[in-house]
Amino acid sequence: METPNLSYIYNMSGGDTAFEKKIINIIKMEFPLEKEEYLKNFKAKNFKLTADNVHKLKHKISILGLDKSYEIASAFENDLLKGNTSLNQEFKSILINITNYLQQL
């Protein structure tokens, strides 16, 4: 599995550590809420809203440098709109990977 990283944030910041901290704190605050919303909507089998949740989470996946995970999330988002949930376990593994990483920051 890919390892999340902050390279994108560091490149985007141009060395502005205050900006880096702000972006990291936003991700650390928003990610758990978005993850919980995803889990709630998936459990309720509201796949349209679940796809919307995956779409939001995709941005954080991208910012954390997870290119392959982003591709999986994109495919899962499209599948959900068709009622196909076959990528759920793989997507949940991505979320766990990010959760563990953010807890270490």
Number of C-alpha atoms within 10 A of each C-alpha: 9 12 11 21 16 13 12 12 20 14 11 13 15 10 11 12 12 10 15 18 13 11 15 18 14 11 15 18 12 13 20 15 11 15 18 12 16 23 15 14 17 19 11 11 14 15 21 17 18 23 24 16 20 23 18 15 19 20 12 17 24 17 20 22 18 19 14 14 21 22 14 16 25 15 12 23 24 16 17 23 16 12 14 13 17 11 15 16 10 13 18 14 13 22 18 12 15 23 16 11 15 19 8 7 8
